[in-house]
Amino acid sequence: MTFVPASPTILHADMDAFYAAVEQHDHPELRGKPVIVGGTSNRGVVLTASYEARVYGVHSAMPGVQARQLCPHGIFVRGRMRRYSEVAAQIREVFREFTPLVEPLSLDEAFLDITGSLRLFGSAVEIGRQLRERVRRVTGLNVSVGIGPTKMIAKIASTTCKPDGLLLVPADGVEQFLHPLPVNHLWGVGPTMEAQLRRRGFTTIGSVADADPARLERQLGPFGRVLWALAHGRDARLVNPGRRRKSYGEEQTFERDQRDGEMIRRCIAEHAETVARRLRADGCRGRTVMLKLKLARRIAPGKYPIVTRRCTLPTAIDDGKAIASAALSLWDGARGAGLVRLIGVAVSGIEPAMPMQLPLFTAAEVRRRAALNEAMDQLVARFGEQALVRGPLAPPPRPRPR
């Protein structure tokens, strides 16, 4: 007789304060202290904060200046994305010990479909318990685990049991679990939608579930019926193990506003190399290069205009020099926009790395660049990201006056 669960069993694993936890693990002197990753400059932004810092109100995406005001004794450290990526790769391998159906969402969280693993491990709770133990043994870090019949329920469960928790929501307990929660726990309800719902008297998920779906549709458009279904725990989305990241990017906020010059060009080249290393590490290439500029002209308190430029290449690439060349060409077309507060480089159109086609490069050039990139990756892995960097590409010659 074959064991068939009544409904899918989805597990959501979410690392606790991931970047800060890695720093505390690697630097024991930081343990138990308020660690804030990012926000190291006057214009920097917090990437994440340890739970010791969160009690003061510090959270991700907060300006570093505000974080210092809230937590003046906080310890600010620069992010180390390469190190976080290494740890994330170890975590993903642990996840695959329990099921091949793993859908990473970011470096620090993933969905796992464990429906087919229940027979092997005994129960969903046992899988969650063993997974948390394995992650802690391999990385020294804590992971919170939520389990439910849908992706949304599993995600909300992991959020509500943080930090270092494990929570199972059975299929027959979904509405009992959901309905007392604030409405912003529902997928698709951000600050703007939350404010709109609260103005109409919807403060909890239960109040949305009790509403007439036709009324919600009149008030919110087609999303109203979607929201009503989600409030009842209905979510047909499946775990997609073939899902790939849509883009890879790096950006930097300058301490002082910048115009065209060596600093901007060097920054673009460094971002391109970092993006290229991450692409190669994940066995990916991308076709579209994007340049992001945040201009220094303030349009509202804390708001600045953002300009983006992009170009699509004839072949997918993972080479830092090629990405930098494309990004610098975009910069040469956009540098007249004015003073720049932030600059970023991203690559999208992601696909698995395949043997590079030759219309863009000659065969000898492909081999030379591949060997150079491999050597650079090895040096950076051994000595750190600042051990070796490619020089910025020279700006195009200015036309001579006639």
N, C-alpha and C positions, 0 to 999 in steps of 0.2 A: 504494500500500500504506500503510495507516494504522499509525502507531507506537503500540503498546499496551504500557505497562510491565507487568512480571510482577506487581507489587504497588504499592500507593499509595506515594508519596514525600512524607513529611511533614517540614517544617522547623520547628524551635522556635528562636525568636530571643529572647534574654534579655539585657537591658542590664546592663552590669557596674556594680555599686554605684551604681545610677541616681541617687538623690537626691544622694549625695555627689559623684558625677561632674559633675552639673549645677552644683553649687556651685563645684567646682574649675574648671570651664570658665568660669563667669561671673566668678569672682574668681581670676585667675591667681596671686595671692600665696598661694593655698591649695594649689597643685599640688605634689605630692610630700610633702605633710604629712598627718598623721593627722586627718582630718576626720570628725566624728561629728555626724550630723544628728539633732536631737531630744535628749531627755535634758537640756535646759538648766536645769531646775529640780531641786530635791532629789528630787521624786517623778516626774520625767519619765522617759520610756521612749525608748530609741534606735530611730529609724526605720530608719536604715541607717548603715553606716560605710565609709569608704574602705578600700582594701586596705592602705594604710599603717597604719590603725588595727586592722585585723583580725589582723595578726600578733601583737598583744598580747592577743588573745582577745575583742575587742569584737565583738558581733554584734547584729543587729536583735532587738527585743523585750526586750533586756536593760535593767534599771533603770539610769538615768543615773548614780546613785551608784556602782554597781558598775563601770560603764565608766570613771569617773574614777579609781577605785582601780587598775584594770588599766592605764590609759593616762593618767597624770596630766598629760602634756603635750599631750593631744589638744585639738583645736580644736572646740568645740561650737557649732553654729549651729542656728538655728530653721528648721524646714521651711517651704518656700514651695510649697504644693500647687498654687496657680494656675500658677506658673512650670513646675512639673513636668508639669502637664496640657498646657501649651502645647507643650513639647518632645515629649511623648508623641504629640500630634496630628501633629506633623511626622514622627515615626517611623512612625506608621501609614500616612501617605501614601506613604512610601518603600516599605513592605511591599506596598502595592497596585500599585506599579509592576511587581511580579513576578508577582502573581496576585490575582484578586479574592476568592479563598477565604482570608480572614484571620479568625482567631478570637482577638480580644484576651482575655487572661486578667487583666491588670491594666495599670497605666500602663506598665510596663516589660517586658512579655513577651507573646508571641503565638504561636499555631500558624499555619502557612501550608501549605496543600495545594498543592504545586508539581508535581503529577503532570502536569497539562496544560501546564506551562511548560517541560518538559524539551526538547521539540523546538525551542522558540524560543531557549533559552539554551545548549543543548549538553549540559549535565550538571548534576546536583544540586550538585556541588562548585563549579562555575562560578557557579551561582545564589547559593550561599552566599557565595562570594568577592565577587561584585558587590554583593550586598545589604550586606555589612559595609562595603565601600568607600563606598557611597551614604550609609549612615547616618553614617559618620564625616565625609563631606564636608558633609552637610546640618546636622549637629548638633555636630560636633566630639567625639562620644562613641564609645566602643567597645561593640560588641555581640558576644556569644558565640552561635554557631550550632551546633545539633545537627541532624542529618538521619538519618532512619530510615524503616522501613516502617510504623511505628505512632506514635501520639502519645506513648505512654510511652517508647518507645526514643529518639525525638527529644529529649524532655525530659531524660532521663538523660544523653544524649550532650552536650547543651549544658551541663549541670551539671558533668560530668567534665572538660570542656575549658576551663572558666573559669580565669582571665580572658582575654578577647580571643582566643578560640579558635574553631576550626572543626573539626568531627568528623563524618564520615559512617560510619554503621553499615549495611552492606549487608544485604539480606534473608537471605543465606546465612551471615552472620556474627553473627546476633543472639545465639545461645546462647553463643558464644565470648566475646562482649562482656559479656553479662550475668552469667554464672555466677561469675566471681571477685569480683563487687562485694558490698559489705555488704548485708545484707537490708533495711536501712532505705531503700535506693534504690527499692524497689518502691512503687507507688502504694498508699495506704491503710495503710502501715506507719509509724505515728507512734511516739513514745517508749514508750507503753504496750504496743502490739502488738509492738514490737521486743523489749522486755523479756520478753514472754510467749514469743516465738519463741526467743530465746536460752536461756531456761530449758529449752526442749525440745530444745536442741542445734542449732537452725537459725541459723547465723551469716552464711552467704552465700546469695546468690540460688540458686546451684547446689545447695546442700543442700536448699532448698525444692523445686527442680525434680526432684531425685532421690527425693523422698519419695513414698510411696503417697498419692494424692489422697484416698482413702477415709479414711486415717488423719488427714490434715489436716482433713477435714470433721468427723470425730469430735472432734478436739481444739479446732477453731476455729469450728465451725458452718459454715453455707453459705459464709462468706468463705474457708474453707480451700481449696475447689476454685477459687474466683476467684483466690486467691493462687498456686495451683499453675499455672494458665493464664498468669498474668502472668509467673511465673518462667521460662516457656518463650517469653516475648515475644508472647503472644497477646493482642491488644487490638483489639476491633472498633470502638472509638469513632472517629467521623469528625470532621474539622474542620467546625465549625458557624459559618459567617460571619454568621448571623443572631442569634447569641447576644448578649444585652445584659446589662449589669451588673444584678445582682439588687437592689442597694441602693446608696445614697450616704449617707455619714455623716461626722460630725466629732465629736471628743471632746476633753476637756481634763482633766488631773489638776491639782487645785488645790495651791498651795504650802502652804496651811493648810486644814484641814477647814472646810466651810461649812454654815450652815443657810440657811433661806429668807431672801432679802434681795436687794439691788440687784445684787450680783456674780453670783449664780446666774441671775437673770432676764436680765441683760445678756449673760451667757455663752450662754444658750439662744438669745437673739435673734441673736447674732453667728453661732453655729453654723448657725442656720436660714438666714441670708443666704448663708453660704458654700456650704451644700448646694444652695440654690436657684440660685446662680450656676453651680455645676457641672452641675446638671440642664439649665439653659438652654444652656450651652456645648455639651453633648452632644445637644441637641435632644430631651430627655426630660422626662417628668413622672412623678409618683408619687402613689399613692393612700393609702398607709399611712405614718403618722408614728409614729416610735418614740422614746421617751425612755429612756436608759440611765443608771442610777445605780450607782456603786460606793460602798458605805457604808464609813464609817471604822472600823466595828467589826471587828477582825481575828479571823478564825476559825481561822487556822493561820499559820505563818510565811510571809509574803508572800501570804496568801490573804485576800480580803475578800468579803463577800456582794455579789452583783450583783442589782439589781432592774430589771426592764424593764416599761414600760407602752406600749401602742400603741393607736391608733385608726385606723379606715379611713374616709376621707372619701367623700362621694357623687360627687366628680369628681376626676380627677387634676390636680395643681397643680405649678407651678414657681415660686411666688411666696413670697419670704422672709417677708413679713408673715403670710401664711396658714399657713405651716409653723410659724412662731414661735407664733402664736396657738394652734394645736393642741398644740404641745409644752408650752406654758405651762399649758394646761388639764390636761395629763397631770401636770405638776409640781404643780399645785394639789391634785391628788388623791393625790400620793405624798409630799409634803414632810414628812409626819409620821413618815417612816421613820427619821429620825435624822440625824446628821452625815454629810455627803457628801464623799467623797474625789475622785470623778471624776464628770463629767456629760457625756453625749453626746446628740446628736440625729441621727436617721437617717430616710431616706425609702426605702420599698420599694414593691413593686407597680409596677415601672417599665414605662412604655409610651412609644411615640413621641409627641412633642408634636403635638397636634391642636388646631384651634380650640376654645377653652375653652367648655364648655357653660354655659348661663346660669342654671340653677337656683341655683347657689351665689353668683354675682355678677350685678349688672345689666350691661347692655351698656356703659353709660358707665363703670362701675367697671372692667370688663375693659380697656377702652381706656386708662384713666388708669393702671392698674397696669402694663400692658404698656409704656407710654411711660416711666413712672418706672423700671421695671426695666432698660430699655434704656439710659437715661441713667446709672443707677448702674453698669451693666456697663462702659460706656465710660469713666467716671471711674476705676473700679478698674483697668481695663486700662492706663490711662495713668499713674496716680499711685500704684497699689498698693492692697492690700486695706484698709489703715487710713486711706485718704484720705476715705472716706465710709462711715459705718455708720448703720443705722437704730436709733433709740433703743429700749430695752426697753419692752415693753408694761406698762402699769401693773397691779399686782396687783389682784385683785378686792377690793371693799370688805369690811371685816370687819363682821360683824353687830353692831349696837349692843346693849350690855347692857340688859336689861329691868329 
